[in-house]
Amino acid sequence: MIRSDASERQVQASDPANSVWLSANAGSGKTRVLTDRVARLLLGGVEPQHILCLTYTKAAATEMQNRLFKRLGEWAMMPDAALHHALSDLGDEGRHAHDALARARQLFARAIETPGGLRIQTIHSFCATLLRRFPLEAGVSPQFTELDDRAAKLLRENIVEELAEFRAPDLMAEIARAYTGEDFNALMAQVAGKRAGFVPPIRDARDLFDLPKSASIETILANTFLGAEADLIEKILPALLAGTVTDVKTATKLVALDFAAPSLATLTGAEDIFLYGAGAKKNEPYSAKLGVVPTQATQKQITDRLDALNALMGRVETARPLRTALQAAQKTELLHRFAATFLPLYEAAKSARGLLDFDDLISRAKTLLTDPSVAAWVLFRLDGGIDHILVDEAQDTSPDQWRVIELLAAEFTAGQGTREAARTLFVVGDKKQSIYSFQGADVAAFDQKAQDFKAAFQAANQSFVPLELEYSFRSSPAILRVVDDTFADRFPVAMGDHVRHIAFKEQLPGRVDLWPMIEKSPDTKDEHWEDPVDLISEAHHAAQLAEKIAAEIRRMIDSGTQIATDDGIRPVHAGDVLILVQRRSALFSEIIRACKKAGLPIAGVDRLKLGAEIAVKDLAALLSFLATPEDDLSLAALLRSPLCGWTEAELYDLAHGRKGYLWESLRSRTDCPQTLGMLQDLRDQADYLRPYDLIERALTRHDGRRRLITRLGAEAEDGIDEFLSQALAFESNEIPSLTGFLIWLETDDIEVKRQMDSEGYRIRVMTVHGSKGLEAPIVILPETADRSPQDRDEIYTLESGSAVWKTSSADSPALISNIRATRAAKRDEESLRLLYVA
């Protein structure tokens, strides 16, 4: 059969006879290639349990598994001619014997009946499976459970509270004084996440910052302030006070400093007066203001003191890098002392509860596969289990994850295994789509690993083929041409020598609209103190852009704008629109508000703050009332909620003029049997049922779920389901008391990730990260000019692997400044990739 160039390249990539390193542009059909390759492996007689497919997300794993099972299921029911054609499409051009067709029809049953099923997993899921298979060798509990972010946060908070109150109050006081951020738990999370950087702990960090061992604040002060500074300042003050306004300001600052008994505050104050700041128009970086302080006119009045003053400025300039480096070293040493105390307690707490976090899964698996005492045994057992490894989204793989893959694939090129079978590696990725550096992804490793694997396979005389998929099956030529022209000269060489996309659907119509930029509105102060702090006026640039987007969508739908699909031409509907932003900022919420205001069906946010969901607030009010019937406010909120459906007038009639609690007043009424029946039933069960059972009873037996969704919309269901999940999570870790669950809910702001890939006829508003893998006929990018991602890391990792505590930009020594500049360049590069992915 004759294939197009695009299909022929896909067939080459899916050929199970070769190990393949595949670079695939967005929309080039890499998921198709992955499923084709697995199908061809199965057709070739490979047992399902000998195939391991590693994907980046659970959603991707589910998508691939669904596609594969759909195809195998179709094969099981196909007539001979159709099945022959389907197998030929995979790359087998020969006529298929009857037994070959029969074997293809059996694949679905074989895949279903394989113990454990087809192994299409995330790298974390695979590592968890590996550890459960070898728990003794890995030194973990056979019944360990994965630690989610919320439970990890609570665990860390409990440890810090214990440290502050009992174990190390002095250390925690030092940390509190040194930490200038807003979320201390974020710092603890980074300490836990970068634990390798604290082994071994640094006792003296001066060598990291190129400081002599004798460096101290005292020696810096002694070398800067020689003893005559107080007299010098006293002599020049009259001239300064008689000088210009600038000189008077200088004098005022000098008077506030104690030059007679200089301290660190004296030095930092002198820097503020005598040095140019970094980023000044001249003399970058920090340097002495020679000839500028004092002003020219005043200098003529103190000519006999000018040399001494300039010398002092020079000494302050010399002292500053030493001072910032020493303070950064001391801060880093403090962080390592905290880590040395905190991390063992954190690990012990996880171990006592049988918990492993996501980093543990990777690190424990890597240790298991490299431990000299057990690695050979583990790899021997795995040698009988894995013959073919497929890695998806390889550009987002972290160095530790790559190490696990390397160890698994090491046997492929090590010689004879436990079975005489062809063994292959298939890796697919696209460096231009690497947007997960905040999760440890290293785009530079993609090319390096390609070279490493190629060398290993060629040394073993095995086929290793680099390929590239350039055809796009998703977009039209117009859109792809804009992408190529936009990014052709902007990606660095590391991203590839060229950015080139070829449209498979050459006749598919497409259009790119560029809107004029909306000028940023000036920051305005709230006119009234009682206004909400997040109130955005209609004149705000985010509100203007959101209104414009909603109006354009409304216009397209109302005018019946036609779009081309695989099934022909049809009018646009709301579900065709995908709006992508870089972060959940004010613009994110304003777009949702504007679309709702315009009467457009919208799927809501892709992540919910559980505590902010109205349905959850109503259910929490119900539980609060059940725990404490005297809680009038909770009962009033419950009565006004869809669970009871009272009006404001009915509630006022009940509450006004009552003598006792609201519950007592309600029980005396005879005109609301349904409300009383529900509340009394739940009150009777509150002492006997777990929180989950109580919630489920209210939602099911008393029709609460239907009432809430009818009033609040379908998006309320996600919050309700997560509320139930939190109840189960609480009961698995704590004594299942109603009061305990209410406290559990109050201790954290839980975030719910909603699946937005099947929202039907509703507009989707998402971040670019959250939308990866999705597609839509109409994509709106309202933040293309915003390329200033923030650096939220408190801890930097040096090339040596050691962790250092980041200092403020104003007080950064050269080491920190260089790291900050390098990270800024990488973030700028990644922001381009983020725009490309969108």
C-alpha positions in Angstrom: 0.0 0.0 0.0 1.1 3.6 -0.6 1.6 5.8 2.4 2.2 9.5 2.9 5.5 10.7 4.1 4.0 11.4 7.5 2.5 7.9 7.9 5.7 6.3 6.6 7.7 8.0 9.4 5.2 6.9 12.0 5.5 3.3 10.7 9.3 3.5 10.9 9.1 4.9 14.5 6.7 2.1 15.6 8.8 -0.7 14.2 9.6 -2.9 17.2 12.7 -4.3 15.5 14.6 -1.1 16.4 15.3 1.0 19.4 14.2 4.5 18.5 14.8 8.0 19.8 12.0 10.1 18.5 11.7 13.9 18.4 8.1 14.8 17.8 6.5 18.2 17.2 3.2 19.0 18.9 0.3 17.3 17.1 2.5 14.9 15.1 0.8 11.8 16.4 3.2 10.5 19.0 0.5 8.9 21.1 -0.6 7.1 17.9 3.1 5.9 17.4 3.2 4.7 21.0 0.1 2.7 20.8 1.1 1.4 17.3 4.4 0.2 18.7 2.8 -1.6 21.6 0.3 -3.2 19.3 3.1 -4.4 17.0 5.0 -5.8 19.9 1.9 -7.8 21.0 1.4 -8.9 17.4 5.0 -10.1 17.3 4.4 -12.4 20.2 5.7 -10.3 23.1 3.9 -11.1 26.3 2.0 -8.0 27.7 3.8 -8.2 31.1 7.2 -7.8 29.3 6.3 -4.3 28.0 6.7 -1.2 30.2 5.4 2.2 29.0 6.3 5.2 31.1 4.2 8.3 30.7 4.4 11.7 32.4 0.9 12.0 33.8 -1.9 9.7 34.9 -4.1 11.3 32.3 -1.7 10.4 29.5 -1.4 6.8 30.8 -5.2 6.5 30.8 -5.5 8.0 27.3 -2.9 5.6 25.9 -4.4 2.6 27.6 -7.9 3.5 26.4 -6.7 3.9 22.8 -4.9 0.6 22.9 -7.8 -1.3 24.3 -10.1 0.3 21.8 -7.9 -0.8 19.0 -7.5 -4.4 20.3 -11.2 -4.5 20.9 -12.0 -3.5 17.4 -9.6 -6.1 16.0 -11.4 -8.8 18.0 -14.6 -8.1 16.1 -13.3 -7.2 12.6 -14.0 -9.3 9.5 -10.9 -10.7 7.8 -10.6 -8.1 5.1 -10.9 -5.2 7.5 -8.5 -6.7 9.9 -6.0 -7.4 7.2 -6.2 -3.7 6.2 -5.8 -2.6 9.8 -2.7 -4.7 10.3 -1.2 -3.5 7.0 -1.7 0.1 8.2 0.7 -0.7 11.1 3.5 -1.6 8.7 3.1 -5.2 7.8 2.7 -5.3 4.1 2.4 -9.1 3.7 -0.8 -11.1 3.4 -1.8 -12.4 6.8 -2.4 -16.0 7.4 -5.6 -17.1 9.1 -3.7 -18.0 12.3 -2.1 -14.5 12.3 -5.6 -12.9 12.1 -6.8 -15.2 14.8 -3.8 -14.2 17.0 -4.6 -10.5 16.5 -8.2 -11.1 17.6 -6.9 -12.8 20.8 -4.8 -9.8 21.8 -7.6 -8.0 23.6 -8.3 -11.0 25.8 -4.6 -11.5 26.5 -4.1 -7.9 27.5 -7.2 -8.0 29.8 -6.2 -11.3 31.4 -2.5 -10.4 32.0 -1.9 -10.4 35.7 -1.6 -6.7 36.7 -2.7 -5.6 33.2 -0.6 -3.8 30.6 2.0 -1.7 32.4 1.3 1.7 31.1 2.2 3.9 34.1 3.7 7.1 35.3 7.3 6.9 36.5 6.2 7.4 40.0 3.6 4.6 39.7 6.2 2.3 38.3 8.6 3.0 41.1 5.8 2.4 43.7 5.2 -1.0 42.0 8.9 -1.8 42.1 9.2 -1.0 45.8 6.1 -3.0 46.6 7.6 -5.9 44.7 10.9 -5.7 46.6 10.0 -4.0 50.0 12.6 -5.8 52.1 15.4 -5.1 49.6 14.3 -1.4 49.4 13.9 -1.1 53.2 10.2 0.1 53.0 7.0 -1.1 54.5 5.2 -3.6 52.2 2.0 -1.7 53.0 3.4 1.8 52.4 1.1 4.5 50.9 1.9 7.5 48.9 1.9 10.8 50.8 -0.2 13.5 49.2 0.7 17.2 49.3 -1.9 18.1 52.0 -0.9 15.3 54.3 2.8 16.1 53.8 2.1 19.8 54.7 0.3 18.8 57.9 3.1 16.4 58.8 5.7 19.1 58.3 3.7 21.6 60.3 3.4 19.2 63.3 7.2 18.7 63.2 8.0 22.4 63.2 5.5 23.0 66.0 7.3 20.3 68.0 10.7 21.8 67.2 9.5 25.3 68.2 8.0 24.2 71.5 10.2 21.4 72.8 13.1 20.1 70.7 14.9 23.2 69.3 13.2 26.5 70.2 16.4 28.5 69.9 17.1 27.1 66.4 13.5 27.9 65.3 13.8 31.4 66.6 16.9 31.9 64.5 15.2 30.5 61.4 12.2 32.8 62.1 14.5 35.9 62.2 16.3 34.9 59.0 13.2 33.9 57.0 11.7 36.9 55.2 9.0 35.1 53.2 5.3 34.7 53.8 4.8 30.9 53.7 7.2 29.0 56.0 5.7 25.7 54.9 6.9 26.5 51.4 10.5 26.7 52.7 10.0 23.4 54.6 8.6 21.8 51.4 11.7 22.9 49.5 14.0 21.5 52.3 12.2 18.2 52.1 12.2 18.2 48.3 15.9 19.1 48.0 17.0 16.8 50.8 20.0 15.5 48.8 21.5 19.0 48.9 21.8 18.8 52.7 23.8 15.6 52.8 26.3 15.9 54.2 25.3 19.1 56.2 27.5 22.1 55.7 29.2 23.2 58.9 31.2 26.1 57.4 29.9 27.6 54.2 32.6 30.2 53.8 34.5 28.2 51.3 31.4 28.0 49.1 31.4 31.8 48.9 35.2 32.1 48.4 35.7 33.6 51.8 38.8 33.0 54.0 38.3 30.9 57.1 39.1 33.9 59.2 36.3 36.0 57.7 33.9 37.4 60.3 31.7 40.4 60.8 34.2 41.7 63.4 37.1 41.5 61.0 35.1 43.1 58.2 34.1 46.0 60.5 37.7 46.4 61.8 39.1 46.6 58.3 36.4 49.1 57.2 36.1 51.4 60.2 39.6 52.3 61.3 38.6 54.5 64.3 38.7 58.0 62.9 35.3 57.8 61.2 33.3 59.5 64.0 35.6 62.5 64.0 35.6 62.7 60.2 31.8 62.7 60.1 31.6 65.3 62.9 33.9 67.6 61.0 32.0 67.4 57.6 28.5 67.6 59.1 28.4 71.5 59.2 29.3 71.7 55.6 26.7 69.1 54.6 24.0 70.8 56.6 24.8 74.1 54.9 24.8 72.5 51.5 22.1 71.5 49.0 19.0 69.5 49.8 20.8 66.3 48.8 23.7 67.1 51.2 21.2 67.7 54.0 19.6 64.3 53.4 23.1 62.7 53.4 23.9 64.5 56.7 20.6 63.2 58.2 21.5 59.6 57.3 25.0 60.0 58.6 23.9 61.3 62.0 21.7 58.2 62.5 24.7 55.9 62.2 27.0 55.1 65.1 30.6 55.5 63.8 32.0 55.5 67.3 31.0 51.9 67.9 30.4 50.6 64.4 28.2 47.6 64.0 26.7 45.7 61.1 23.9 48.3 60.9 26.5 51.0 60.6 28.1 49.2 57.6 24.8 48.6 55.8 23.7 52.2 56.5 27.1 53.4 55.1 26.5 51.3 51.9 23.2 53.0 51.4 24.8 56.4 51.6 28.2 55.9 49.9 27.5 53.3 47.2 25.7 53.2 43.9 23.1 50.4 43.9 23.2 47.5 41.4 21.4 48.5 38.2 22.3 52.2 38.6 23.0 54.1 35.4 26.7 53.9 35.9 29.3 52.1 37.9 27.6 48.7 37.9 27.5 46.8 40.2 27.8 48.4 43.6 30.5 51.0 43.7 31.6 54.1 45.6 30.0 57.5 44.8 33.4 59.1 44.4 33.0 62.7 43.3 29.3 62.7 43.8 28.9 62.5 47.7 28.9 65.2 48.8 27.9 67.5 46.0 30.6 69.5 44.1 29.9 72.7 46.0 30.2 71.1 49.4 33.4 69.2 48.4 35.0 72.6 48.0 34.2 73.3 51.7 35.9 70.1 53.0 38.9 69.8 50.7 41.1 68.8 53.7 38.7 66.0 54.6 37.8 64.8 51.1 40.6 62.3 50.7 39.7 60.6 54.1 36.0 60.5 53.1 36.8 59.0 49.7 39.0 56.4 51.4 36.1 55.5 53.7 33.8 55.1 50.7 36.4 52.8 49.1 36.6 50.7 52.2 32.8 50.4 52.3 32.8 49.3 48.7 35.5 46.7 49.4 33.6 45.5 52.5 30.2 45.0 50.8 30.9 41.8 48.8 32.6 40.3 51.9 29.6 41.3 54.1 27.0 39.9 51.7 29.0 36.7 51.2 29.5 36.1 54.9 25.9 36.7 55.7 24.8 34.4 52.9 27.2 31.8 54.3 25.8 32.2 57.8 22.3 31.9 56.5 23.2 28.8 54.5 24.8 27.2 57.6 21.6 28.0 59.6 19.5 26.4 56.9 21.7 23.2 57.0 21.5 23.1 60.8 17.7 23.3 60.5 17.7 20.6 57.8 19.9 18.3 59.9 17.3 18.6 62.7 14.1 18.6 60.6 14.8 16.0 58.0 15.5 13.0 60.3 12.2 13.8 62.2 10.3 14.1 58.9 11.7 10.8 57.6 11.0 9.1 61.0 7.4 10.4 61.0 6.8 9.1 57.4 8.4 5.8 58.3 6.3 5.4 61.4 3.1 5.9 59.3 4.3 3.9 56.3 4.3 6.9 54.0 6.5 7.7 51.0 6.3 11.0 49.1 6.8 11.3 45.3 10.5 12.1 45.7 10.9 9.1 48.0 9.5 6.8 45.3 12.1 7.9 42.8 15.1 8.0 45.2 14.2 4.7 46.9 13.9 3.0 43.5 17.2 4.5 42.3 18.9 3.3 45.5 17.4 -0.1 45.2 18.7 -0.5 41.6 22.2 0.7 42.6 22.6 -1.0 46.0 25.5 -3.4 45.5 24.0 -5.9 48.0 20.7 -6.3 46.2 20.8 -4.6 42.8 22.0 -7.7 41.0 19.2 -9.8 42.4 16.6 -7.1 41.7 17.8 -6.6 38.1 17.9 -10.4 37.6 14.3 -10.7 38.6 13.4 -7.7 36.4 15.4 -9.2 33.6 12.7 -11.8 33.4 10.0 -9.1 33.4 10.9 -6.2 31.1 12.0 -6.6 27.5 10.7 -3.3 26.0 10.6 0.1 27.6 8.7 3.0 26.1 9.2 6.5 27.5 6.7 9.3 26.7 7.2 13.1 27.2 10.9 12.5 27.7 11.7 16.2 27.6 10.1 16.5 31.1 12.0 13.7 32.7 14.2 14.8 35.7 17.8 13.6 36.2 16.8 11.1 38.9 14.0 9.7 36.8 16.5 9.3 33.9 18.7 7.4 36.2 16.0 4.9 37.0 15.3 4.4 33.3 19.0 3.9 32.6 19.3 1.3 35.3 16.2 -0.6 33.9 17.6 -0.5 30.4 21.2 -1.4 31.4 20.5 -5.1 31.0 19.4 -4.4 27.4 22.9 -3.8 26.3 24.8 -5.8 29.0 24.9 -9.1 27.0 22.8 -12.2 27.4 19.7 -12.0 29.6 17.5 -14.6 31.2 15.7 -15.0 27.8 16.8 -14.9 24.3 14.5 -12.1 23.1 15.0 -8.9 21.3 15.0 -6.0 23.7 14.2 -2.4 22.7 14.0 1.1 24.1 11.6 3.7 22.6 11.9 7.3 23.7 9.7 10.2 22.4 9.8 13.8 23.4 10.1 17.4 22.1 12.6 19.8 23.8 10.4 22.8 22.7 7.7 21.5 24.9 9.7 21.2 28.1 7.7 23.4 30.6 8.1 21.5 33.9 11.4 22.7 35.2 9.7 23.5 38.5 9.2 19.7 38.9 12.8 19.0 38.1 12.7 18.5 34.3 16.0 19.2 32.7 15.7 19.9 29.0 19.5 19.7 28.5 19.4 16.0 29.5 17.3 15.1 26.5 20.2 15.3 24.0 22.7 14.0 26.4 20.7 10.9 27.2 20.1 10.3 23.5 23.9 10.2 23.0 24.4 8.0 26.0 21.8 5.4 24.9 23.0 5.5 21.3 26.6 4.8 22.4 25.4 1.9 24.6 23.2 0.2 22.0 25.8 0.6 19.2 28.5 -0.8 21.4 26.3 -3.9 21.9 25.8 -4.1 18.1 22.1 -3.2 18.4 20.0 -1.0 16.2 19.4 2.5 17.6 17.5 4.9 15.2 17.1 8.7 15.7 13.9 9.9 14.0 11.8 13.1 13.9 8.1 13.7 13.3 7.6 17.1 11.7 4.1 16.6 10.3 1.2 18.1 12.3 -2.1 16.3 12.1 -3.8 18.9 14.3 -3.3 22.4 12.9 -3.7 24.2 9.7 -0.9 25.6 7.5 -1.8 29.1 8.5 -1.3 28.5 12.2 1.9 26.4 11.7 3.4 29.1 9.5 2.8 31.7 12.2 4.4 29.4 14.8 7.5 28.8 12.6 7.9 32.5 11.7 7.5 33.5 15.4 9.9 31.0 16.9 12.4 30.3 14.1 15.1 32.6 15.4 14.1 32.8 19.0 14.8 29.4 20.4 18.4 28.8 21.2 20.5 26.3 19.4 19.9 23.9 22.3 16.3 23.6 21.2 17.4 22.5 17.7 18.8 24.0 14.6 15.4 24.9 13.3 11.7 25.1 14.2 9.8 23.5 11.3 6.3 22.2 11.1 4.5 20.6 8.1 0.8 20.6 7.9 -0.6 17.1 7.1 -4.0 18.7 6.3 -2.8 21.1 3.6 -6.3 22.3 2.8 -7.5 22.8 6.3 -8.5 26.5 6.8 -7.1 28.4 9.7 -6.6 31.9 11.0 -4.5 33.8 13.6 -5.9 37.0 14.9 -3.5 39.5 16.6 -5.3 41.9 18.9 -3.9 45.3 19.8 -2.4 45.4 23.3 -4.5 46.9 26.1 -2.4 49.3 28.1 -1.9 48.3 31.7 -4.1 50.4 34.0 -2.4 52.3 36.8 -2.6 50.9 40.3 -5.5 52.5 42.2 -6.1 52.6 45.9 -9.4 51.3 47.3 -11.8 54.2 47.7 -13.5 52.6 50.7 -11.8 50.5 53.4 -14.8 48.1 53.4 -14.3 47.2 49.7 -13.1 43.6 49.0 -9.3 43.5 48.7 -9.5 41.7 45.4 -12.1 44.1 43.9 -11.2 44.9 40.2 -12.8 47.9 38.6 -14.2 47.9 35.1 -11.4 50.2 34.0 -8.7 47.6 35.1 -6.8 46.2 32.1 -7.7 42.6 33.1 -11.4 43.4 33.2 -11.2 45.2 29.8 -9.4 42.2 28.2 -11.8 39.7 29.7 -14.8 41.7 28.4 -13.3 41.8 25.0 -12.7 38.0 24.9 -16.3 37.3 26.1 -17.7 39.7 23.5 -15.7 38.0 20.7 -16.9 34.5 21.7 -20.5 35.8 21.9 -20.1 37.3 18.5 -18.8 34.1 16.9 -21.5 32.0 18.4 -24.4 34.4 17.6 -23.2 35.0 14.0 -22.9 31.3 13.4 -19.2 31.4 12.5 -18.3 28.2 10.6 -15.3 26.0 11.4 -13.9 23.0 9.6 -13.8 19.6 11.4 -13.1 16.1 10.3 -16.8 15.6 9.8 -17.2 18.7 7.6 -18.3 22.3 8.3 -20.4 23.3 11.3 -21.1 26.4 13.4 -19.0 27.3 16.4 -20.2 26.3 19.8 -18.9 27.3 23.3 -17.1 23.9 23.7 -14.8 24.8 20.7 -13.1 27.6 22.7 -10.1 26.9 24.9 -8.6 30.0 26.7 -5.1 29.5 28.0 -3.4 31.8 30.6 0.1 31.5 32.2 -1.1 31.6 35.7 -4.3 31.9 37.8 -4.1 35.6 38.2 -6.8 38.3 38.2 -7.2 37.9 34.5 -8.1 34.2 35.0 -11.0 34.9 37.3 -12.1 38.0 35.3 -12.4 35.9 32.1 -14.7 33.5 33.9 -16.7 36.4 35.3 -17.1 38.1 31.9 -18.2 34.9 30.2 -20.8 34.2 32.8 -22.0 37.8 32.6 -22.3 37.4 28.8 -24.4 34.3 29.3 -21.8 32.0 27.8 -21.7 28.3 29.0 -18.4 27.9 30.8 -16.8 25.0 32.6 -15.4 27.1 35.4 -11.9 26.9 36.9 -9.7 23.9 36.3 -8.6 24.0 39.9 -11.0 24.6 42.8 -10.2 25.9 46.3 -12.3 23.4 48.2 -13.0 25.7 51.1 -14.3 28.4 48.7 -16.9 26.1 47.0 -20.4 27.1 48.0 -21.6 23.4 48.1 -18.7 22.5 50.4 -19.5 25.5 52.6 -23.1 24.3 52.9 -22.0 20.7 53.8 -19.5 22.1 56.3 -22.3 24.2 57.9 -24.3 21.0 58.1 -21.5 19.1 59.9 -20.8 22.1 62.2 -24.5 22.1 63.2 -24.5 18.4 63.8 -21.4 18.7 66.0 -22.7 21.7 67.9 -26.5 22.3 67.6 -26.1 25.5 69.5 -24.2 27.0 66.6 -26.8 29.4 65.3 -24.8 30.8 62.5 -24.1 27.3 61.0 -27.8 26.4 61.3 -28.8 29.7 59.6 -26.4 29.1 56.7 -27.7 25.5 56.4 -31.4 26.6 56.3 -30.6 29.1 53.6 -28.6 26.6 51.6 -30.1 24.3 48.8 -30.0 21.5 51.3 -33.0 23.1 53.1 -34.0 25.7 50.6 -35.4 28.4 53.0 -35.9 31.9 51.9 -34.5 35.0 53.7 -38.0 35.9 54.9 -38.6 32.4 56.3 -35.3 32.5 58.2 -36.1 36.0 59.5 -39.5 34.8 60.7 -37.8 31.9 62.6 -34.9 33.8 64.1 -36.5 37.2 65.0 -37.8 37.4 68.5 -36.7 33.9 69.6 -36.0 33.2 73.2 -33.3 30.5 73.0 -31.1 28.9 70.4 -32.2 28.8 66.7 -32.4 25.0 66.9 -34.9 25.2 69.8 -37.0 27.6 67.8 -36.9 25.4 64.8 -38.0 22.3 66.7 -41.0 24.1 68.0 -42.3 24.7 64.4 -44.8 22.4 62.8 -44.9 23.9 59.3 -41.5 22.5 58.1 -41.6 18.7 58.6 -39.2 18.0 55.7 -36.4 20.2 57.1 -37.0 18.9 60.7 -37.1 15.3 59.5 -33.8 15.6 57.7 -32.0 17.4 60.6 -33.4 15.2 63.3 -32.4 12.0 61.4 -28.8 13.3 60.9 -28.7 14.5 64.5 -29.7 11.0 65.7 -26.9 9.4 63.6 -24.1 11.9 64.3 -22.8 10.0 67.3 -22.6 6.7 65.5 -21.7 7.4 61.9 -18.3 8.4 60.5 -18.1 11.9 58.8 -18.1 10.2 55.3 -21.2 8.2 56.1 -23.0 11.3 57.5 -22.2 13.3 54.4 -23.3 10.5 52.1 -26.5 10.1 54.1 -27.3 13.8 53.6 -26.4 13.7 49.9 -28.2 10.4 49.0 -31.0 9.6 51.5 -32.0 13.2 51.9 -31.5 14.2 48.3 -28.7 16.7 49.0 -26.6 16.1 46.0 -29.4 16.7 43.6 -30.5 19.9 45.4 -27.0 21.3 45.4 -26.2 20.6 41.8 -29.7 21.9 40.7 -29.0 25.2 42.4 -25.3 25.6 41.9 -24.6 23.9 38.6 -22.7 20.8 37.5 -19.4 22.2 38.5 -20.5 21.8 42.2 -20.2 18.1 41.8 -16.4 18.2 41.7 -16.3 20.0 45.1 -18.8 17.5 46.6 -16.8 14.5 45.4 -13.6 16.0 46.7 -15.3 16.7 50.0 -16.2 13.1 50.3 -12.6 12.1 49.3 -11.2 14.3 52.1 -13.5 12.6 54.6 -12.1 9.2 53.5 -8.6 10.5 53.7 -9.2 11.9 57.2 -10.6 8.6 58.4 -7.7 6.7 57.0 -5.2 8.8 59.1 -7.1 10.0 62.1 -9.8 8.9 64.6 -13.0 9.4 62.5 -14.7 12.0 64.7 -16.9 14.7 63.4 -15.2 17.5 65.4 -11.8 16.2 64.3 -12.8 16.3 60.6 -14.0 19.9 61.0 -10.7 20.9 62.4 -8.9 18.9 59.6 -10.8 21.0 57.0 -9.9 24.3 58.7 -6.2 23.5 58.8 -5.5 23.9 55.0 -6.9 25.3 51.8 -7.4 22.2 49.8 -7.1 22.5 46.0 -9.1 20.2 43.6 -7.8 19.5 40.1 -10.7 19.1 37.7 -10.5 17.1 34.5 -11.3 19.5 31.7 -10.8 17.3 28.7 -14.5 16.4 28.3 -16.5 19.5 29.2 -18.8 19.2 26.2 -20.4 22.4 25.0 -18.7 24.7 27.5 -15.8 27.1 27.3 -12.6 25.9 29.1 -10.3 28.4 30.9 -7.0 26.8 31.9 -3.3 27.4 32.5 -1.0 26.2 29.7 0.5 23.6 32.1 -2.9 22.2 32.9 -3.9 22.0 29.2 -1.0 20.0 28.0 -2.3 17.2 25.7 -5.6 18.9 25.0 -6.7 20.6 21.8 -9.5 22.8 20.6 -10.6 24.4 17.3 -10.3 27.9 18.8 -7.5 28.8 21.2 -7.3 32.2 22.8 -4.0 33.3 24.3 -4.6 36.5 26.4 -1.1 36.7 28.0 1.4 36.3 25.2 3.2 39.5 26.2 3.7 38.5 29.8 7.1 36.8 30.1 8.1 37.5 33.6 7.7 34.3 35.6 8.6 34.6 39.3 11.4 32.7 41.0 9.7 31.3 44.1 12.5 29.0 45.2 14.1 29.8 48.5 16.8 27.3 48.1 19.3 27.1 45.2 21.4 24.0 44.4 25.0 24.4 43.3 26.7 22.3 40.7 28.3 20.4 43.5 24.9 19.4 44.7 25.0 21.5 47.9 22.0 23.6 48.8 22.3 27.3 49.7 19.7 29.7 51.0 18.8 32.4 48.5 19.3 36.0 49.7 17.5 39.1 48.5 18.6 40.6 45.3 19.8 43.7 47.1 22.1 41.6 49.4 23.2 38.8 47.1 26.9 37.9 46.9 28.4 37.0 43.5 27.6 33.3 43.9 23.9 33.9 44.4 23.7 36.7 41.8 25.2 34.4 39.2 22.8 31.6 40.0 19.9 34.0 39.9 21.0 35.4 36.5 21.3 31.8 35.1 17.9 30.8 36.4 16.4 34.0 35.0 17.8 33.2 31.5 16.4 29.6 31.8 13.0 31.0 32.9 12.9 33.3 30.0 13.7 30.5 27.6 11.0 28.3 29.2 8.5 31.1 28.9 9.1 30.9 25.1 8.5 27.2 25.3 5.3 27.9 27.3 4.1 30.2 24.6 5.0 27.6 22.0 3.0 24.8 23.7 0.0 27.1 24.0 
